[in-house]
Amino acid sequence: MLVGLVVLAAGVGLAWLIWAALAHATPAVSAQVSSFDITSDTSITVTMTVQRSDTSVPATCRVIAQSTDFQPVAEQEVAVQPSTVKLADIKLELTTLRRATSASVSGCEVG
């Protein structure tokens, strides 16, 4: 009896693990910085590549520029409008507090 309960609990746990992995493996929207150019001590130009599974839904992504000590020196939310392409490049310019050395996307969400 006890062995049967343990096997049942393990099966339920494994099924949940597989479901959670598959559900989070393909997010509705994802983005990454494909390139950036430091144009001055207070400016950086960033090209962000956004991929969406449903192109008719708008999305919002947060882009962060960092300095040499990894402190954020600029941050901007970028609205990604509905379109017909699943993969889109978006170019933006950030005004920084001091010289930036890198840029990244901290996250995206649909809606």
MDTraj code that builds the backbone (N, CA, C; nanometers):
import mdtraj as md
import numpy as np

residues = "MET LEU VAL GLY LEU VAL VAL LEU ALA ALA GLY VAL GLY LEU ALA TRP LEU ILE TRP ALA ALA LEU ALA HIS ALA THR PRO ALA VAL SER ALA GLN VAL SER SER PHE ASP ILE THR SER ASP THR SER ILE THR VAL THR MET THR VAL GLN ARG SER ASP THR SER VAL PRO ALA THR CYS ARG VAL ILE ALA GLN SER THR ASP PHE GLN PRO VAL ALA GLU GLN GLU VAL ALA VAL GLN PRO SER THR VAL LYS LEU ALA ASP ILE LYS LEU GLU LEU THR THR LEU ARG ARG ALA THR SER ALA SER VAL SER GLY CYS GLU VAL GLY".split()
xyz = np.array([
    [0.0822, -0.1205, 0.0000],
    [0.0000, 0.0000, 0.0000],
    [0.0858, 0.1257, 0.0000],
    [0.1856, 0.1294, 0.0904],
    [0.2737, 0.2460, 0.1004],
    [0.3549, 0.2638, -0.0272],
    [0.4023, 0.1523, -0.0843],
    [0.4789, 0.1582, -0.2090],
    [0.3915, 0.2151, -0.3216],
    [0.2672, 0.1761, -0.3261],
    [0.1758, 0.2274, -0.4276],
    [0.1540, 0.3766, -0.4153],
    [0.1403, 0.4265, -0.2925],
    [0.1239, 0.5715, -0.2718],
    [0.2485, 0.6482, -0.3123],
    [0.3655, 0.5928, -0.2803],
    [0.4915, 0.6579, -0.3175],
    [0.5049, 0.6632, -0.4697],
    [0.4721, 0.5539, -0.5370],
    [0.4787, 0.5503, -0.6835],
    [0.3790, 0.6494, -0.7432],
    [0.2597, 0.6558, -0.6885],
    [0.1590, 0.7506, -0.7367],
    [0.2054, 0.8948, -0.7172],
    [0.2595, 0.9263, -0.6001],
    [0.3084, 1.0619, -0.5728],
    [0.4241, 1.0972, -0.6659],
    [0.5139, 1.0023, -0.6888],
    [0.6262, 1.0269, -0.7805],
    [0.5761, 1.0500, -0.9221],
    [0.4750, 0.9741, -0.9649],
    [0.4183, 0.9919, -1.0987],
    [0.3528, 1.1270, -1.1156],
    [0.2771, 1.1694, -1.0139],
    [0.2133, 1.3014, -1.0188],
    [0.3194, 1.4109, -1.0205],
    [0.4223, 1.3959, -0.9388],
    [0.5306, 1.4951, -0.9357],
    [0.6038, 1.5035, -1.0681],
    [0.6308, 1.3905, -1.1301],
    [0.6982, 1.3888, -1.2594],
    [0.6105, 1.4505, -1.3679],
    [0.4821, 1.4210, -1.3660],
    [0.3904, 1.4800, -1.4638],
    [0.3858, 1.6320, -1.4500],
    [0.3811, 1.6818, -1.3262],
    [0.3813, 1.8273, -1.3045],
    [0.5122, 1.8888, -1.3531],
    [0.6252, 1.8229, -1.3259],
    [0.7554, 1.8741, -1.3692],
    [0.7631, 1.8851, -1.5203],
    [0.7158, 1.7852, -1.5898],
    [0.7164, 1.7874, -1.7369],
    [0.6244, 1.8980, -1.7884],
    [0.5058, 1.9116, -1.7296],
    [0.4142, 2.0177, -1.7719],
    [0.4754, 2.1551, -1.7497],
    [0.5356, 2.1783, -1.6326],
    [0.5955, 2.3087, -1.6019],
    [0.7106, 2.3389, -1.6965],
    [0.7914, 2.2407, -1.7270],
    [0.9045, 2.2624, -1.8179],
    [0.8560, 2.2979, -1.9580],
    [0.7561, 2.2278, -2.0066],
    [0.7042, 2.2569, -2.1401],
    [0.6305, 2.3902, -2.1457],
    [0.5581, 2.4247, -2.0418],
    [0.4823, 2.5504, -2.0404],
    [0.5741, 2.6711, -2.0383],
    [0.6893, 2.6604, -1.9734],
    [0.7808, 2.7741, -1.9624],
    [0.8946, 2.7695, -2.0631],
    [0.9014, 2.6661, -2.1448],
    [1.0097, 2.6537, -2.2420],
    [0.9923, 2.7491, -2.3594],
    [0.8692, 2.7821, -2.3930],
    [0.8439, 2.8714, -2.5059],
    [0.7591, 2.9892, -2.4582],
    [0.8233, 3.0973, -2.4142],
    [0.7468, 3.2126, -2.3674],
    [0.6733, 3.2801, -2.4834],
    [0.5699, 3.3552, -2.4502],
    [0.4906, 3.4250, -2.5521],
    [0.5726, 3.5319, -2.6230],
    [0.6672, 3.5927, -2.5518],
    [0.7550, 3.6934, -2.6114],
    [0.8916, 3.6840, -2.5443],
    [0.9951, 3.6976, -2.6259],
    [1.1308, 3.7007, -2.5730],
    [1.2122, 3.7995, -2.6557],
    [1.3175, 3.8505, -2.5959],
    [1.4004, 3.9487, -2.6663],
    [1.5438, 3.9391, -2.6171],
    [1.6332, 3.9874, -2.7008],
    [1.7735, 3.9973, -2.6635],
    [1.8366, 4.1137, -2.7392],
    [1.9436, 4.1658, -2.6836],
    [2.0161, 4.2731, -2.7505],
    [2.1024, 4.2092, -2.8581],
    [2.0794, 4.2468, -2.9821],
    [2.1588, 4.1915, -3.0913],
    [2.2824, 4.2757, -3.1196],
    [2.2752, 4.4055, -3.0854],
    [2.3940, 4.4911, -3.0986],
    [2.3731, 4.6190, -3.0193],
    [2.4846, 4.6826, -2.9850],
    [2.4772, 4.8144, -2.9224],
    [2.6004, 4.8934, -2.9618],
    [2.5846, 5.0254, -2.9599],
    [2.6936, 5.1158, -2.9959],
    [2.6962, 5.2286, -2.8941],
    [2.8094, 5.2457, -2.8267],
    [2.8252, 5.3535, -2.7296],
    [2.8595, 5.4784, -2.8086],
    [2.7641, 5.5712, -2.8178],
    [2.7813, 5.6880, -2.9028],
    [2.8455, 5.8059, -2.8303],
    [2.8349, 5.8094, -2.6968],
    [2.9008, 5.9137, -2.6182],
    [2.9015, 5.8713, -2.4720],
    [2.9495, 5.9584, -2.3833],
    [2.9501, 5.9280, -2.2407],
    [2.8098, 5.9256, -2.1814],
    [2.7122, 5.9805, -2.2539],
    [2.5750, 5.9849, -2.2019],
    [2.4729, 5.9267, -2.2990],
    [2.5180, 5.8435, -2.3918],
    [2.4255, 5.7891, -2.4903],
    [2.4720, 5.6524, -2.5406],
    [2.3758, 5.5642, -2.5606],
    [2.4024, 5.4323, -2.6185],
    [2.2868, 5.3985, -2.7124],
    [2.3201, 5.3446, -2.8291],
    [2.2204, 5.3004, -2.9251],
    [2.2126, 5.1485, -2.9181],
    [2.0912, 5.0960, -2.9024],
    [2.0699, 4.9530, -2.8814],
    [1.9776, 4.8994, -2.9902],
    [2.0122, 4.7838, -3.0455],
    [1.9232, 4.7117, -3.1345],
    [1.8788, 4.5855, -3.0615],
    [1.7479, 4.5743, -3.0434],
    [1.6891, 4.4629, -2.9704],
    [1.6102, 4.3769, -3.0689],
    [1.6321, 4.2455, -3.0645],
    [1.5582, 4.1523, -3.1490],
    [1.4498, 4.0874, -3.0639],
    [1.3251, 4.1030, -3.1069],
    [1.2092, 4.0536, -3.0328],
    [1.1445, 3.9407, -3.1121],
    [1.1105, 3.8329, -3.0423],
    [1.0408, 3.7204, -3.1042],
    [0.9117, 3.6944, -3.0285],
    [0.8005, 3.6863, -3.1043],
    [0.6686, 3.6611, -3.0444],
    [0.6026, 3.5431, -3.1124],
    [0.5294, 3.4647, -3.0349],
    [0.4541, 3.3541, -3.0945],
    [0.3255, 3.4048, -3.1590],
    [0.2643, 3.5087, -3.1001],
    [0.1434, 3.5694, -3.1571],
    [0.1748, 3.7141, -3.1900],
    [0.1890, 3.7442, -3.3183],
    [0.2311, 3.8783, -3.3597],
    [0.1199, 3.9820, -3.3499],
    [-0.0034, 3.9393, -3.3284],
    [-0.1142, 4.0353, -3.3202],
    [-0.1264, 4.0974, -3.1807],
    [-0.0518, 4.0478, -3.0847],
    [-0.0593, 4.0954, -2.9467],
    [0.0593, 4.1884, -2.9184],
    [0.0345, 4.3067, -2.8606],
    [0.1459, 4.3954, -2.8255],
    [0.2245, 4.3394, -2.7068],
    [0.3471, 4.3862, -2.6941],
    [0.4334, 4.3426, -2.5841],
    [0.5127, 4.4614, -2.5317],
    [0.5729, 4.4434, -2.4155],
    [0.6584, 4.5453, -2.3562],
    [0.7857, 4.4775, -2.3073],
    [0.9005, 4.5371, -2.3422],
    [1.0299, 4.4839, -2.2980],
    [1.1063, 4.5946, -2.2253],
    [1.1860, 4.5546, -2.1271],
    [1.2662, 4.6491, -2.0503],
    [1.4132, 4.6321, -2.0890],
    [1.4732, 4.7419, -2.1374],
    [1.6134, 4.7433, -2.1779],
    [1.6934, 4.8191, -2.0730],
    [1.8082, 4.7633, -2.0357],
    [1.8947, 4.8245, -1.9339],
    [2.0343, 4.8414, -1.9904],
    [2.0932, 4.9589, -1.9681],
    [2.2332, 4.9835, -2.0000],
    [2.3109, 4.9853, -1.8690],
    [2.4297, 4.9244, -1.8693],
    [2.5099, 4.9151, -1.7483],
    [2.6480, 4.9750, -1.7706],
    [2.7085, 5.0190, -1.6589],
    [2.8442, 5.0725, -1.6630],
    [2.9443, 4.9617, -1.6316],
    [3.0717, 4.9961, -1.6219],
    [3.1763, 4.8959, -1.5977],
    [3.1598, 4.8247, -1.4643],
    [3.0978, 4.8897, -1.3654],
    [3.0771, 4.8253, -1.2349],
    [2.9405, 4.7558, -1.2265],
    [2.8773, 4.7304, -1.3423],
    [2.7494, 4.6597, -1.3547],
    [2.6311, 4.7355, -1.2947],
    [2.6475, 4.8619, -1.2644],
    [2.5379, 4.9438, -1.2148],
    [2.4552, 4.9929, -1.3334],
    [2.3224, 4.9923, -1.3214],
    [2.2402, 5.0437, -1.4309],
    [2.2573, 5.1947, -1.4463],
    [2.2794, 5.2377, -1.5692],
    [2.2946, 5.3809, -1.5962],
    [2.1827, 5.4334, -1.6849],
    [2.0995, 5.3420, -1.7358],
    [1.9807, 5.3806, -1.8129],
    [1.8862, 5.2619, -1.8174],
    [1.7584, 5.2937, -1.8247],
    [1.6567, 5.1889, -1.8291],
    [1.5371, 5.2437, -1.9048],
    [1.4819, 5.1621, -1.9929],
    [1.3676, 5.2080, -2.0705],
    [1.2750, 5.0917, -2.1019],
    [1.1445, 5.1144, -2.0867],
    [1.0452, 5.0177, -2.1316],
    [1.0144, 5.0476, -2.2775],
    [1.0166, 4.9436, -2.3592],
    [0.9957, 4.9585, -2.5022],
    [0.8663, 4.8875, -2.5409],
    [0.7758, 4.9605, -2.6014],
    [0.6502, 4.9021, -2.6491],
    [0.6741, 4.8376, -2.7850],
    [0.6338, 4.7127, -2.7976],
    [0.6447, 4.6394, -2.9232],
    [0.5033, 4.6267, -2.9794],
    [0.4789, 4.6976, -3.0862],
    [0.3452, 4.7041, -3.1451],
    [0.3133, 4.5759, -3.2225],
    [0.1851, 4.5435, -3.2380],
    [0.1469, 4.4285, -3.3200],
    [0.1980, 4.4453, -3.4628],
    [0.2359, 4.3362, -3.5242],
    [0.2847, 4.3402, -3.6623],
    [0.2560, 4.2064, -3.7283],
    [0.3125, 4.1868, -3.8450],
    [0.2923, 4.0611, -3.9175],
    [0.4143, 3.9701, -3.9114],
    [0.5236, 4.0174, -3.8519],
    [0.6466, 3.9381, -3.8452],
    [0.6691, 3.8861, -3.7037],
    [0.7170, 3.7636, -3.6932],
    [0.7421, 3.7046, -3.5613],
    [0.8742, 3.7509, -3.5022],
    [0.9689, 3.7885, -3.5865],
    [1.1016, 3.8304, -3.5430],
    [1.1245, 3.9732, -3.5902],
    [1.1396, 4.0667, -3.4954],
    [1.1523, 4.2078, -3.5318],
    [1.2729, 4.2703, -3.4625],
    [1.3451, 4.3546, -3.5356],
    [1.4549, 4.4326, -3.4784],
    [1.4026, 4.5712, -3.4448],
    [1.4284, 4.6152, -3.3221],
    [1.3874, 4.7475, -3.2772],
    [1.5113, 4.8225, -3.2328],
    [1.5305, 4.9403, -3.2906],
    [1.6468, 5.0223, -3.2586],
    [1.6023, 5.1374, -3.1693],
    [1.6768, 5.1619, -3.0625],
    [1.6434, 5.2719, -2.9731],
    [1.7702, 5.3341, -2.9180],
    [1.7568, 5.4581, -2.8732],
    [1.8690, 5.5298, -2.8136],
    [1.8357, 5.5605, -2.6685],
    [1.9277, 5.5267, -2.5803],
    [1.9113, 5.5522, -2.4378],
    [2.0052, 5.6631, -2.3943],
    [1.9528, 5.7543, -2.3134],
    [2.0364, 5.8565, -2.2513],
    [2.0812, 5.8017, -2.1164],
    [2.2119, 5.8000, -2.0946],
    [2.2673, 5.7374, -1.9754],
    [2.3159, 5.8413, -1.8748],
    [2.3223, 5.8003, -1.7493],
    [2.3729, 5.8888, -1.6431],
    [2.5232, 5.9081, -1.6520],
    [2.5910, 5.8021, -1.6955],
    [2.7349, 5.8060, -1.7224],
    [2.7639, 5.7043, -1.8303],
    [2.8887, 5.6863, -1.8664],
    [2.9237, 5.6008, -1.9799],
    [2.8781, 5.4559, -1.9574],
    [2.8053, 5.4052, -2.0532],
    [2.7606, 5.2658, -2.0505],
    [2.8650, 5.1782, -2.1194],
    [2.8720, 5.0530, -2.0762],
    [2.9633, 4.9575, -2.1400],
    [2.8898, 4.8349, -2.1948],
    [2.7631, 4.8184, -2.1572],
    [2.6865, 4.7055, -2.2090],
    [2.5378, 4.7361, -2.2017],
    [2.4608, 4.6525, -2.2693],
    [2.3148, 4.6653, -2.2669],
    [2.2550, 4.5263, -2.2678],
    [2.1375, 4.5143, -2.2042],
    [2.0689, 4.3847, -2.2005],
    [1.9193, 4.4065, -2.1884],
    [1.8436, 4.3012, -2.2163],
    [1.6992, 4.3020, -2.1983],
    [1.6721, 4.2275, -2.0675],
    [1.6064, 4.2954, -1.9740],
    [1.5814, 4.2315, -1.8440],
    [1.4525, 4.1512, -1.8416],
    [1.3678, 4.1680, -1.9412],
    [1.2456, 4.0889, -1.9466],
    [1.1434, 4.1480, -2.0400],
    [1.0509, 4.0648, -2.0818],
    [0.9415, 4.1067, -2.1685],
    [0.8120, 4.0451, -2.1186],
    [0.7034, 4.1145, -2.1475],
    [0.5714, 4.0600, -2.1148],
    [0.4716, 4.0987, -2.2209],
    [0.3725, 4.0165, -2.2385],
    [0.2676, 4.0397, -2.3377],
    [0.1637, 4.1330, -2.2789],
    [0.1117, 4.2189, -2.3653],
    [0.0028, 4.3058, -2.3221],
    [0.0403, 4.4463, -2.2919],
])
top = md.Topology()
chain = top.add_chain()
for i, resn in enumerate(residues, 1):
    res = top.add_residue(resn, chain, resSeq=i)
    for name in ("N", "CA", "C"):
        top.add_atom(name, md.element.get_by_symbol(name[0]), res)
traj = md.Trajectory(xyz[None], top)
